[in-house]
Amino acid sequence: MVDRIVNRKKYAVVVTTYGEVENLTIRNLWPSSRRILKVVTRQIVKIPTALIYFIADYRSTKHYINWKLNRYNSSLLAINRAQKNRLAGFIAQSGSQFLSHADVKVVDAYYFVPPYLDDMLQQFLHDYDGVVVVPMIPVESSFSCGVACQMVIDVYGDSAFTKVKVLSKLWKDERLHQIYIDYLFEQLSADVRRQKNGKTGLVLAIHGTLVKDRAGNPPKVFTGLEETIAFFEVMKHKIMIDPRNIFSDVRQGCMNHSTGGEWTSDTIEKALADYKEEGYEGVVMFPYGFFADNSETEYDAFKKLDASGFPVTQYVRCINDSPAFAQWLADKVLAELQELSNLQDAFGKL
């Protein structure tokens, strides 16, 4: 019995995303804005160090005033914690053979607000046999999941290959597609279902990507553009052929930044304007490009839909802590843990 306890391995699962300030104060927004500029924005725009603080403080003040006036508070961290708890529960209840010889700890961490992902990885470096990082965004890019990958490399260095797995290419999983579609049709309101006076359109909202830099050239960083397009095409096709479908059309709705060059052209604004011009009576928006609601989805995107003026509209919240989604994610994580363990065993025999 003693030998079995001693030989048990320890693994950590880190559920991570950007992170947004929960307690809305300028003092809390400052460090978050500075980390965003240092980690993400500087990948596409050269910003002198001295300007980082000025721009970050300006953005912090702007967000504070805007969110305060509109009485908005981000729910992202609360949702991510709920997702973490659901995931931990399904892993614990899975009956997986992997749990017979290993202990698994599930935690949450963030790129831009505490607890920081890089700090969490540093804590696990010497005390855990391995780590699975779960970026809660389906389509990876240098600006999203790439942030997690860079933090893994910074902390683990050459040992990252045998110590850490980062979930990726989640957008390609057919089981996720079906979970998304079932969730979407289950959430449709009675008003949307009863809408028979005209066409109803669906906007699939996602974070936009950089298409060309300021010089008109392809970006030097991985933007996930092809993946974003492919994800939309497969989801549109599967929604349109589903027997439950009520939508006349499905359109991509990108949320872009204003710096760095040319961004994706199929924006939320364009989708709504085109639906309006084509005489649509109803529009549903579903942020399929995010696993958790945040200020870009439940605030920015929702406001655009709310102000669109269609007779019937509905915002369908992100998949968030849906049990079906959590079960799928638990299965993905357990598979990654087993693969990491197998890899370590193989290297141990060399």
HUZI-V363285 format. One line per field, one symbol per residue. psi: psi as a letter, one per 20 degrees, with the letter a starting at -180 (. if undefined). A space follows every 50 residues. Layout:
BEGIN
psi->???
END
This chain:
BEGIN
psi->ggggghipqpqqpooqagpqpgonqhhhhghghghgghgghihipooqgh hghggghggggggggghghjlpppjghgghghggggggghghjhjphhii jqpppprqrqgiqqpqghgghhhigiiqhrpppnplphpqrhiehhgggh hgghghciihhihpppprkhiiohhgghgggggghhiprhgghiojiaqp qpooqqprqpgqahjjqqqiqoikghhgghggghggghghiphipjphqp qpnqorriqibprpimrggggggggghjkqhqpppomijqiqqahhfifg gghgghjhjqhpqpooqrhckpghghgghgggghghgggggggggghhi.
END
